Amino acid sequence: MSSPSSPVIPRGRRRLIPVFVLAAVLTALALVERPTPSAHGETAERARATEVGLLPRRAPDAAVRRGPEREVGMRFKAKVAGTAVGVRYFKPRKSKASTPESATLWSKGGKLLARTTLRPVKGKGWKKVGFDSGVQLAAGKKYVVSVHTGPKGIHPATPGGFSKARSNAHLRAPAGRNGMTRPGSKARFPRYEAPRNTNYWVDVRFVPADAETAPTPTPTATPTTPPPGGWPGPDNTGVPAGTALTPYTGPCTITSARTISGADVLSKCSDALVIQTTGVVIDKSLVPGVWSIYGDGDSSVTITDSDVRAGATSTGGLWGYNITARRVDVTGGQHSFHCNDNCEVTDSWLHDQHNPDGGSFHNNAFISNGGRNMVVRHNTLHCTATLNSTDGGCTADVSLFGDFGPIDNVTIDNNFLRANNSSISYCAYGGDSDSKPYTATNVRFTNNVFERGPNRRCGVYGPVTSFDRNAAGNVWTGNVWDSGEAVNPG
């Protein structure tokens, strides 16, 4: 019989309920997606179906102008009351130099109502930017929305673009000299009417009041049910059933190579096990979050047959560089696995991330915000949080985003991506997004199974987005629904 100091991980109940512990962690260190709109678009955010604008979503037929920096935009009228939540603008070239410096909402008379600064991004096309807080617009009142081009003065322009009025049930831009402009090195009210009825392709993001006040539907719960047979789950990941764990007596910050085996680390290191050296091995142990973030790549850890209970942290349960994980059961943390570079996770179960009531985390089972050399093979990946009233919820089961560097050399093979039609927009993000400054190459999605779920689409809108088949080295093959049909990126 095991002594009280040697807890046993019993079969059948050990992984059904995540262990959340309050953690005083260094939240500012986390490379996370913030819940509020960023300076460039919603990074894998759930789209707002109620949001409207005036300009079409297709790429406009516009000339690319370059010259003195200036403010450019348009006048519009709110036909109904509502909230301006941001700006939408067309970026005419792929270069970062064609990114505007700021986006502004003005009253008809030139009073500044909201402004946000933009960071340079690559990619051509329509871009979104959100204000820090929405601006209430009154029915029947006129406003101006604009962007400042920056020193290169690059902006699109279509003479005759306002030869006809643009109108819908909520907004109206009259015909004629409705484009607005003003030369200058600073963002100032564009008081001059553009000649030749020119449209500069700057639009408002508007949420009508009737949509704002509509009852919020109760989200469909996403229960954590064991995956189907053959996939990693409670019976084949984590500390093997019957293993007796001994109390851990080592340090919570590890600075010399060591092996931790059969240990209850969580009871001593409730915040995290911080790896500050190479050659650390963890086997058959109960651990908190494991962070290998020392020196931007000067640490490494291999963890096998273990339970990771990251608790109430705003970081990854497994987070950092040079991490190898096999047959692990990960719960808690904002993300189950947050990889910077050189990561491998196989035969593992990533689920039940931390997203408290009233919080607004954006969760993922596996995420990289820029990195190289990753293998995600034969895992059950399940982002489980449901959408809450403060826009907290999941981004995806697998998210590859070029936020802080390129995505390169990533294999996503033979995984089970579980459905969540409450807060996941798509079950997988493939690394190619116009709103991100970096691109994705050599990304291989092969032989994965997407669970259809209650809405038959895996996520709210579908199984996958932002995958570029034409990028160098990218491969999409053998990916299917759990009902057998092929899954292809849109």
N, C-alpha and C positions, 0 to 999 in steps of 0.2 A: 504494500500500500504506500502511496506517495505521501510524504510529509506535507504540512501546510506550506512550507517554504518552497515546495516543488510542484507548482500548479500543473495540472494535466489538461491538455487540449482535448476534450471529448468529441466524439463523432456526433454529427447531427444537429448540434446547436451552436457550435463555436463561431460560425460566420454569418449567422442570420441577422444579427444586430450589430451595426458598427459601434465601436467604442470611441466616443467623443470626449476629449479632455480639453479643458480650457488652457490655451497656450499663449503665453506672452512672447510672441515671436517678433522677429524683425520684419514686419509686414512690408516696409518700404523696399526691401531687397527683392521682392517678388516681381518677376517679369510676367505681369498678368494683363489680361484684357480688362479694361475698366468698363463698368456698366454704363457710365454716361457717354454720350457721343463724343468721339475723339475729334481732333482737328481735321481728320480726313475720313469721314464716312463711318458707318457702323461696321467695325471689324467683326465679321461673322455674327452680327446682331440679328435678332428676330425682326423681320420686316414689319412695318406698321401698315396694315391693310387699309387703314382709314386715311392715310396721308395722300394729299393731292397737290398738284401743281398745274401750271398752264402750258408748259412746253412739252413737245413729244419726247418719248424716251429714245427714239432712234437717233443715230448720229446726224447732225444737221448738215446741209449743204452750205458750208461757210468758208469764206476766205480767211487765211491766217494773216493777221496784221502784226506788224512789229514797228516800234517807234518809241517816242517818249512815254514814260510810265503814266498811267492814268487810272481813274475810276470809271468802270463801265457797268451798266445795268439796265433796269427797266422800271416803269411805273406799273402799278396794278391796283385794283380795287377789290376789297373783300366784300362779296355779295351777301355773305352770312357771317355771323360772329364765329370766332375760332381762335386757334393758337398757331403762330409761326414758330416752328420748332427748328428751323435751320434754312440752309440755302443749297441749291443744286446748281452746278455750273458745268459747262462743257470745256474740257481741256483739249486744245487742238493738236498738241504734239506729244510724243512719248517722253521727251526730255523733261527733267525736273525744272528747267528754266521756264517752262511754260505754265508752271503752277502759280496761281495768284497768291498774293501775300496775306490777304484778309478778305472776309466776307461780312457784309453789313446790312442791317435792316434800318430804314429811316422812315420817319413820318413824311407826309407830303411836303411839309415845310422845311425839312432838313434836320429834324431832331434825331439824334442817334438813339435807336431803341435797343439794338443788340449788335454785338460784333464778336467775331472769333478769328484768331490768327491761324493761318494754314502753314503746315510744314511741307517742304517740297517732296513731291512723289513722282515716280515714273508712271508711264502708261497714258494712253490717249483715251478719251471718252468722257462720259458723264461721271461726275464725282459728287458726293454728298458731304455736307458739313453740318454739324449740329451746334446750336447755341447752348450755352451752359444752362440756361433756363428758358422756357417758352415765353413768347410775347403775345399777350392778348390783343387780338385785332377786332375792331368794331365793325359791324355790318354797315356798308355804305361808305366807309372811309377809304381814302387813298393812301398808298404807301409806295416806297421805292426800295428795291433790293439790288445790291451791287457787289462787285469784287474789285480789289485794287490789283492791277496787273503785276506790280513789282518792277524792278529796274530795266528788265528786257522789254517791257511793254508788249509782250506777246498775248494776243487774245483773238477769239473768233469774231467774225462780223459778217452779217448777211444783209446787204442793202435790199430794201423791199421786204424785209422779214416781218414788218408790221404794216404791210399794205392792206391787210385784213385784220380785224379784231380777233383776239383769242379769248375764248370764253367757255366756261363750264358752269355747273350748278352752284359753284362756290366762289369762283374768282373770275375777274375780267381784266384784260389788257386791251385798251382801245386801239383802233387803227390809227395810223399816222405817225407822227414823230414821238413815238413812245419810248424808244431807246434813249438812255441818258448817259452822259459822259462828262468828264472833267480832267484835263491834264494836271499833273502834279505828282510830287514825290511822296505825298502822304495821302492816307485814305480820308477823303473829304466828300461832302455831299455832291453828287453828280448833277449839278444844276442846269447843264446845257443839253438841249434836245439834239439828238443825233441827226445828221442830215440823211436824206434819202430813205427815211423810215427804217433805219438800220436796227437789226436785232443782234444783241451781243450775247445771247444765249446764257442768261443768268435767270434763275427761277427761284421761287419761294417754295419751301416745304410747309404745307399748311394742313392742319387737322381741324375740320369743322367741329363746332361746339356740339352738334347733335351726336357726332361720333364719340366725343369726349365723355358725354354724360350717359351714353348707352351702358347698360349693365355689363360688367365684365363676366364673361362666361366662366363657370367653374372648370378649371383645367382637369383633364383626364389624368387620373393618378397613374404613375408608372411604377407598379410594384416591382420589388427586387425578387423576382422568381428565379430559381435555379435555371441555368441554360439547359437546352436539350442534351441528351446523352452524346458523348464524344467530344463535347466542348469543355474547356476549362471551367470549373465551378467549385462548389463547396467540398466535393469528394476527392478532387485531384489537384488542389492548389493549397498553399499555405502549410503551416506546421502539420505534419502527418498525425492523424488521429492516434491517441495513446502516448504521444511524446511527453515525457516529464520535463518541464522547464525548471532550470535552477536560477536563483536570483543573479542578476548581472551586477558585477562589482567594479567594472572598468569605468573609464571616463565617458562622458557624453560628447565631448569633442575629441576625436581620435587623431593623434599626430604621429603615430608610428604604425607600421603594418602589423595587423593582427587578425586572428580568426575568432569569430564569436559563434559558438555552436550550442544549440539547446538552451538558450538563455531567455529569460524574461527581462528584456531591456526596458520595456514600456513602463514598468513600475518605478524605475529609477530616472529615466530620461523621458519625461512626459512630453517635452517640447519637440525635440528632434535629436537624431544621432548625426552629428556634423562631422564629415570626413575631410580631414586636412592633410592627407597623405595618400600614397598609392598602395595597392596591394592589400586592401581590406576585404575580408571575406566574412559574410554572414550566412549561417546555415541553420535551418530548423529552429528559428527563433521568433519571438514576439517583439516587434520593434515599433517605435513611433515613426514619424517621417524620417527619411534618410536623405540628407543633402550633401551632394558632392560638388561644391561650388567654389572650392579653394583655388585661388590664383587663376581663374578663368581657364581651367583645364589641368591643373597640377594635382588633381586627386582622382582616385578611382575606387570602385567598390563592386563586388559581385555578391548578389543576394539570391539564395535558392531556398525553396521549400519553407517559406516564412510568411508570417502575417504582418502586414504593414498597417498600423492603425494611426493615421496622420492626424485625426481629430479635427479640432476647430481652427485650422490654419488657413491662411490665404495664399499658401504656396502649394507646390506639388507634393504628394505623398513621397514619391521618388522624384528628385529634382537635381538637375545639373549636368555634369560632364562625366563621360567614361563610366557609365552605369550598365551593368549586365544583370538582368533579373530573369529567373527561371522558376516557374511553378510558384509564383507569389500571389497572394490574395491581398489586394490593396483597397482600403476604404478610407474615407475622410480626406481632408485637404481640398483646396479649390480644384485641383486637377489630380488625377491618380498618378500620372507620370508626365513630368514636364522636362523635356530633353533640350539641352543646349547643343551638345555635339557628342558623337560617338556613344550611342545608346543601343542596347538590344534588350527586348522583352519578348519572351517566348513562353507558351503553355501557361499563361497567367490569366487571372480574373481581376479586372479593373472596374470598380463599381462603387455606388453609394458615396459620392463626393459630398463635401460639406457646403451647404447653402442654407443659412438660418432664416427663419421667418423674419421678414423685414429687411433682410440683407439683399444685396444685388450682385452677388458674384456671378460670373459667367464660367460655368464648369466645363471640363472636358475629361474624357477618359485618358487619351493620349494627345499631347500638344507639343508643338515646337513653334516658337516665334522667330525662327531663323537658326539654321544649323546644318550640319553635315553628318553623314555616315550613321544612319539609323536603320535598325531592323525591328519590325513589329510582326511577329510570326506566330500563328496558331494561338490566339488569345480570344477570350470573350471580353469585348469592349462595350461598356454600357454606361453612358452618362444618364443618370437617373433623376436629377432634380426636375421638379415641375415648375412652371412659370408662376411667380408670385406677384403680389401687387406692386412691388418695387422693381420690376423687370429683372429679377434674379432668375436664373435658370441655366440650362445647358446651351453650349454652342454646338458641340458635336461629339461623336464617339472618337473620331480622329480629326484633328485640326492641324493643318500645316499653313503657317502664315509668315510671309516675308516682312515682318515688322522691323527687326533689328539686324537682319543679314539675309543672304540668299538661303533658300532651301535646296539642298543638293545631296544626291546619293541616298535615297530613302526607299526602303522596301517595305511595303504593307502587304503581307502574303498570308492567305489561308486563315483569316480571322472571322469571327462571328460578330457583326456590328448590330447591336440590339436597337430596337425601335423606341422612340420617345416622341409621340405626336403632341406633347404639351409644350415643350420649350426648345427642342432641337429644330432648327430650320432645315438643316440637312445632316445626315449621319456622317458625312465625310466632306472635308474641305481639302482640295488637292493642291493648294499652294500658289495658285495663279489668280491674283485679284488686282484689278486696276487701282484699288484704294491702298495698295501696299507698295512701298518703295522698292522692294526686292522681288525677284522672280524665283521660280522653282524649276529645276532641271534634274534629270535622272531620277525621277520619281516613278516607282513601279507599284501599281496596284494590281495584284494578281490573285486569282482564286479565292476571293473573299465572298462571304455570304452575308447579305443584307436582310435582316428581319423585316417583314412587311409591317407588322403591328396592326393596331385597330383601324388606322386610316389607309392601310395598304401602301403607304409611301415611305415608311421608315421614319422620316422626319416630318415636320409640318408641311414642307414644300417638296420634298423628294429625297432620294438617297445620297446624291453627291452633287457638288458644285465646285467651280474654280479649279477644274483640272484641264490643263492644256495638252491635248494629244500631240500638238505640233512642236512643243518645246523639246530641246535636245535631250535625248535619252529617256523621255517619258514613255511609259508603257501602261496600257489598260487592257487586261485580258483575263478571261475566265471568271469574271465577277458575276454573281448570280443572286437572285432572290431566294429566300428560303423555300419558295414554292417552285424553284427550278428555272425560271425565265432569266434571260440575260439582263444585267444591269449595265447601262451605258451612261456616261456623263453627258449632261445637256450642253 
